[in-house]
């Protein structure tokens, strides 16, 4: 698949997400997780019965001011997506958190994830009025390097916070992008 025709679209309300898009989000999430991706479900394999409610919860929470879905497509086929959220509590309303950054496994290394990350930075700054973004990444998966190339910096770790299997403890890596 040529990614030269990459299109990025954001969704800010539940009504904007069609049943077809919901199914594509679900399929991508299952694919990424079952390939070992750190996308919110630590113990593959997963299926639609497990991931479906998570997709529905994410979509139901979409709101222009506090939660947006950014989708990457090629030829009208979903190839990646992420969610950016902010807490409306005034004390922390100036920063947002990225969730579920993922791309189709067979299309990694083609700039889709980087394009999503660059665009979400613009949306967070210019449309949501955020000053910084945060994320937590699973250590040992090379994610620190990916995010680091895009300007993110590590600000801390929770050593061994994630137990994927007996004897497979991973750090949770805390990263920040500031200023936007």
N, C-alpha and C positions, 0 to 999 in steps of 0.2 A: 504494500500500500504506500503510495507516494504521499508524504505529509506536506507537500507544497501547497495544498489546498486546505490547510488547517484553518478552521473557524472556531473562534471562542465566543461563547454566549453565556450570559449570566441570567439567573432566574431569581426573582426576589419575592415571589408569592407562591403558595401551594398550587393555586389555580393555573399557574403558568406551566407547570410540569405535567405534560401529557402522560397518559398511561404507557405509551410506547417509550418515552424517555425514562419513566420510572423503571420499566423492565430492563432498559439498557444499563441504567445505574446499578441495578441489582445484578445483572449478568457480569458486569465489570468487577464489582465488589467480590463476587464469588470467585471469579477467575484469579484476581490478584491475591486474595487470601489463600486460596488453595494452592497457589504457586509459592507460598511462603512469605508473601508480602505483609508488611506491618501496616495494616489498614483498618485496625479496630477490632478484629477478631483474632485472638492469639492462638487458637487451637484449630487448625484445619483438620479435616475438611469441613466446610460449611455448605449449606444448601439454601434454597429459597425460603424454607420454613424458618431458618435462623436469621438470615440476612434481611428478609422482607420487612419485618417489623422495624428494623433499624433504618432502612431506606424510608419507610413511611413516616417514622418519627422525624427524621431529618427534613423531609419535604414539608411535613406539617408545620415545622418551626420556621420556615422561610419567612423573612420579613425585611423590607428594604433597609430598615435602620439597624437590624441586629443579626441577620443571618442571610447569607447569599450563597448560592450554588453557582459555581463556574464550571462549564462543560466545554471540552475540546472535542471537535468532530472533524472527520474527513469524509467527504462525500456523504454527508448526513448520517454518518455512523459514529457513535460515541467512541472515542479513543482514550479519554481520560477525564478526570473531574476532581474537584476539591470543594470544600465548604469553609467559609470564613464566618466566624461569629464574634460578636462582642457582647459583653455584659452591660446592661443599661444602668447598672449601679454607678452613680456619679463618680465615685472614688476610682474606678477602673475603666470607665467608659472611653478612655482615650486609647486603649489598646484592644487588639483583636487576636483571636487564636485560629490557626489553621487546623483543619481536621480532614482526615481521609484523603490525603493527596495520593492519587493513583493514576497509572496509565496502563493500558492493555499490555500484557506481558510480552507479546510478540512485536510490540512497537517501541520498546524501550531503546534509549540511545538515539532517538531521532528528533529530540528537542521538544517533545510534547509537554513533558513535565516542566521544563524551563519556561516554555511559553505560558503555561498556566501560572507559574510563580511570578513571572514578570507582570502579567495582566492583573493578578489579584493584588499585587502591590499598588498598582494604579487605582484600582477600585477602592481599596482600603483607604488610601490617602485622599483621592479626589472626590469620591462619592460618599464614603462613609465617614469621612473626617477623622480617621484614625491617625495616630502618630507613630505607632509601632505594632509589629506583629510578633506573635510567639507561636512556638510549636514544641511538641515533645516527640522525639524520634527514638526508635528502637536502636540501641547500640549494636554493633557487629554486623550491620547490613549495608555499610557504606553510605548511609544517608547523610552523615555529617559532611562528607566530601561534596556530595551533590548540592546540599543547601549552602555550604561554604562558598562554592563557586558563584552562587547567586547573591552573595553579600551578607548572608546570615552568619552570625557568630554564636559559638557555644558560650553559654553563661553558667552552666552547671550540669551536674550529673547526679542521678540517684543510683549509686553502684548496686548492681544485682537486683534492681527493683522489679525486673520482669522475669518470671520463671516460666520459660516456654516448655521445658521438660526437665525431669530430674537430671541435674548436672549441667543444664543449659540456662544459666542465669545471665541476663543481659542488663546493661546499664540503660536507664532512660535518660536520654540526652536532651537537655533543655536549651533551646536556641531562640534567638531574637533577631529581628530585622528592624533597626532603628538608626537614623530617622528614615521615614518612608519617602 
